[in-house]
Amino acid sequence: MTSSIESTFEAAVAAKVIPGAIVVASSTDGKFKYARSFGLRSLKDVVDGTPEQLELDAVLWMGSCTKIMTAIAALQCVERGHFTLDEDVTRLLPELKDIELQVPCNGGGFELVKAKNTITMRRLLNHTSGLSYTKFGKLDLPLLERCLAPLVFEPGKGFMYGTGTDFAGLMVERVTGLTLETYIQQNVAAPLGIKRICFRPPEHPDMLARLPDVSKRILSSGELEYTADKIWPLDFKEDSGGSGAYTTIPEFQRILHSITANDGVLLTSTMVDELFRPDMDPEVVQSVKKTLENETTNNIFGGLPKGTEVSYAMGGMVVLEDLEGRRPKGTLHWGALLNIFFWMDRENGLSGIFGSQVFPAGDTKCLGLFAEFESGVYEAYRSIVEDR
């Protein structure tokens, strides 16, 4: 039933379409579970003549897949009464109190004015706060200096993928007195029996030893090459709620499975609903759709078929229509810079993740394999259900 998945990935590795990948999926009714690794952990090994297989328990930099873990942590704090979803966050983030709004001038250029609307946790998580990734490339700067830039729109009045989840993680730290790494380890990982989640692999030698190397796609030829660049600093000094976590793909899948099952281990049913609920004004939804008109951006955001109706929730992007042979309306998905992509389908109880460490983001070959993996999962699951 999963032979099509295996043949697809084995062929892709043999043809050097990808160096390797880890794919995991499961159904909440327990009827379907799939976990396989394919290919090599490093293209450098091929050059050296000592290729090693990519193991299922390899530790990957999860990039923006960190955001779903931070969102869960933040919603747990809401449940525990630390703050609400819709209060002004400056009670806990006074650094945002005087942040200004960038508006165009009649004669060209921009001027800075005081924003009228408040930034809330909901707006931080669904990227409607007005915060952007303006300075995000300067990773040597502290979080507050790196992420404090003028708002690009009034909070709640637009969509801009940005640093909101980093500020959400900082709020979690301030109300709990824990680092985000420790909080996630104790409150997201431990309840699910997850042993390997961290933000700085050098502090965890067993995890550091399991890191595969990054492969870079040469855009002119489409070929892959080894790169020593880890893209994200291994010893990043702060716990970035938007980008900083490392874990294994099977262990991350436990989080996806738990949320999809709505099993109450991590969040109450009410908060799971909030995680999936695209709570945006119609004009903001149009802003999301306009963002996806750019092909490169659309690929980075998951490579949906052109024109797919979407919105954005606190947990990620939500499709508002069925994708034929794949996920149905209401499914949440997101991904990461090094071409990791996941989905959570509550209607069918299916979730899954494609994991690689290929750069740059939105790689069309990785996206194609992710789509084939997702389709293969639905085909295999339908066969099981129909046979019974």
N, C-alpha and C positions, 0 to 999 in steps of 0.2 A: 504493500500500500504506500510505502514511502520510497519505493525504488526510484521514482522519477526525481525526487529530491536528490538522492545520492548520485544518480547518473548525471544530473545537471551540474552538481558541484565538482564531482570528479573530473568531468570534462573541462570545466572552467579552470581548474587547477592545472590539468595536463596541458591546456592551451595557453597557460600563463596569463589568463584573463585576470586572475587574482592570485596572490601568493598563498592565501589560505583564508579560512573563515570558520566561525563557530555559529551554529544555528540551533536554537532551542525553542520548543513550543509545547503547550499543554492545554488540556481541556479541564474545565472545573468539575465535570462529572466523573473524572478519573478514567475515561475510556481511551484517551489519547495522550501520549507523551513521546516527545522526540528530542534527542540531544546528540549532536555529532560535531566533530571537528574535522576539517579537511585541510590538506596542504601543509605548508611550512611555516615555522615561527619566524623565519628571517630569510631574506634574499641574500644577505651577507654570507650565510652558511653555504649557499650554493656556490658563490665565488670561492670560498675557502675550501670547498670540496667536502664539507661535513654537514650536510643539511639535516636539520632536526624537524620532526613532525610538530605541527601546532597541536598542543594538547587541549582537551576539553576544559581543564582547569587553569588555562592560561589567564593571567591577570591583565585586563585591558584598561587603558585610560578611557573612562566613560564620557568625558566631555560634557556636553549638554544633557546627556541622560541623567546627570547629577540632579538636574532640575526637578524631576519627578520625586526623587528622594527628599529634596528640600521642601517641596510642596507638601508631601506627606507629613514631614516634621512640623511645618508651620500649621497645618490643619490639626495636628495633635495638640499643639499649643492653644489653638482656638478652643478645642474640646475641653482643655484643662483650665480655661478661664484666664489665660495670660494676656490675651488681646482678642479683638473681634476681627472679622473679615473686612468690615466697612468703616472702622474708626480711622481717624487721622493717625498715621504712623509716626508722626513727629514726637509723640509722647516717648517713644523708644528710640527714635532716630532723629534727635534734634538737629543733626547735621543737614537734614532736608528742609528745615523750617524756613530758611531764607532762600531756598533755591529759586532761581528765576526762570522765566519762560522766554524762549527765543522766538521773536516774531519778525516778519519781513517789514522793511521800511518802504515807503512809497518811492523813494529815490534810489532804491537798491540797497542791498546789504541787510543787516539785521539789527534790531535793538532788543534790549533785555527789559522785561517788565515782570511784575509780581504775578504769579499764577493765582487764579481765582478758586480753582477746585483743589480738593485735598488728595494726597496720595494715600491709598489704602493698601492693605495686604492683598485684597482681591486684584487691585490694579497692578501691584508688583508682580503677581504670579501670572496674570494673563497678558502682560506686556502692554497695558493701556495707561501706564503711569506717566509716560512722556520721557522716561529715562532711556538712553540709547547706549550703544557700544562705542561712542565717540572716541574715548581714550583707551579702549580695552586692550589694544595691542601693546600698551606700555606696561608689561607684566612686572617690571621692576618697581613700580609704584605701589604704595599701600592701597588697600581696597577703597577707602574713602576718597583718596586723591585720584585714583584711577577711574572711579565710577561717578564722581561728582562732576557733571557737566550740565549746562542749561537744558531745561526740558525742551523737547522738540514740538510738543503740543500740550494743550490743557489736559491734565489728568482726566481720563475717561472719555476723551474726545478723539482718539486716534489709536492706531496700533503701530508699535515699533519694537521689534525684537531687541531686547536690551538687557540691562544689568539688574532688573528688578529682583530676580531670584537671588542674586548676591546680597542685596539688602534684606531680603526675607530671611536668608541664613543668618545674617548679623542680628536680626531681631530674635531669632531662636536662641542664639548664644546669649544675648543680653537678658532674656527673661528666665533662662534656665541656669545660667552661670557655668555652662559647659561649652567646650569647643563644639563646633558643628560636627566634626568627626566623631567625638565621643558621644554626642547626642544621637547621631544616626546609628552608631554601633550598638548603643544600649536600647534604643526605642524603635528602630526600623529593622536592623539586622538580627539582633538577638532573639526577638519574638518568633522569627522564622528559622532560627537555627543557622543563620548565615555567619560564617567565621571570618571571611575575608572581605572587608571593606575598609579602605583607608584613604587619606588625602596626601600622604607623603611616603611612597614605597621605600625610600632609603631607611626609614624608621622600622620597617617590617621586612627583614632580609628574605624571609620565605616568599613574600609576595614579589619583591624586587626580582628574585631569581626566575619568576614565572612570566615576566614581561616580554612579549614578542617585540621585535623591532618594527619600526614604521617603514612602509613602502610608499614611494612617491610615483604617481603617474606622470609620465612625460607627455604633456598635452599635445605636442606636435606629432608624436608617433603613436601614442596610446600605450606604449610599453611601460613596464614597471621597473624601478630601480631601488636598491637599498639606500636609505638615508640614515645617518647617525642622529639626525634631528629628532628629538622626542616631541616636538611641537609645544608641549606644555612642560614647564620645569618640574622635574621630579621632586625637588625640595621646595616647592612653592610655599612661602612662609605663612599664608593665611588659608583658611578653609573656605574655598570658593563654593558657595551654594549653587552657582550657575554652571560650574565647569570642572570642579576639582577632584572628583571621586575616582577611585580605582576599585575594581572588583572583578569577579569572574562572571561570564555570561550565564552559566546555570544558576548561580546565586542571585544575580539580578532578576532572572526569570521568576524566582520565588516571590519577589516583590510584585511583579506584574500579575502573577497567578493569584496571589492573595487579594489584590485590589479587584481583579476581574471577578473573582469568586464572591466578593463582598462578604468575606468570612468573619469580619469583625476583629481580626487580630491586630491590624494596624490602625484602622479607622472605623468609626460607626457608619452605618448605612447612609445617614444624612450627609456625612462628610465625603463619602465616596461619590454621592450624587453631586455634591458641590465641585468635586475634582473634575467631573465630566461635563458639568453644565456650562455651555457657552453663553455667558451672561454679558452680552454686548448690545449697544444700540445699533440699529440698522446701518447707520452711516459708518460705524466702526467696523462692522462686518465687511462693508464695501472696501474699507481700508485694508483689511486682511486679504481680500480677493485681489485688490490692486497690487499688493506686495507680490503675489504669486504670478502676476503677469510676466514678471522677469523670469526667464527660463532657468538661469543660474540659481536664483533665489528659490524658485520652486523645487529644483533638484535638492538643494541643501535642506529644504523643509520636508523632504520625503518623496519627491518625484511623483506627485499625483497626476493623473491624466488631465490634460489641459481643460479648463473650465469646470472642474469639480467644485461643487458647492461645499464650502468649508466655513468654520468659525474657529474660535480659540477659547479654551477653557483654562482653569488654573493648572490642570495637569498636562496640557499639550494641545495640539491641533485636533479638531473633531470634524469628521466628514459628515455632511448633511444629506448625503445621498449614498446609495449602495454602489460599491465598486464591483463590477461583474466578475464572478469567480473568486472574489477576495472578500474584504471586510464589508459589513453592512453599515447603513446610516447609524450615526451615534457612536461609532468606534473612535477611540482616542489613539493618536500616534505621535511619536517624536523620534529624534535621532541625535547624532553627535558628529562633530567635526571630522573624525576619522572613519566616517561611514559605518556607524552603528545605527540600526533602525529597529524600532519596536512598535507593536500595536497591542491594544487591549479592547476586545470585542465582548461586551457584556451580554449582548443578545444571544450569541451562540456559546458563550463561555470559553472562548478561545483567545489565547494571547501567545505572542512569540517575539523572538528577537534574532536579528542577524548581526553578528559581530565581526568587525575587521579592524585593521589599523592601517588604512590606506588614506593617503593625502593626495590632492586636496578634497575638500568637502563636496558633497553632491556628485560623487563619481557615478557616471551613468552606467558603467558596467556593474558596479556594486548594487546600484538601484535596480537594475534588471534582474540580478540574482535574488535580491530581497523580494521582489515581486513574484518571481518564480517559486521561491520558498513559501511565501504566504499562500499562493494559489495551491501549491502542493499540500500544504497543511489542511486547507479547507477540503480539497479533494479526498485526502486520506480520511479525514474525520467524517465526511459524508458517507464514505464507503463503510466505515465502522458502524455508524448509526443505522444505515439502511440494511446492513446484514443482520442486525439484531431486531 
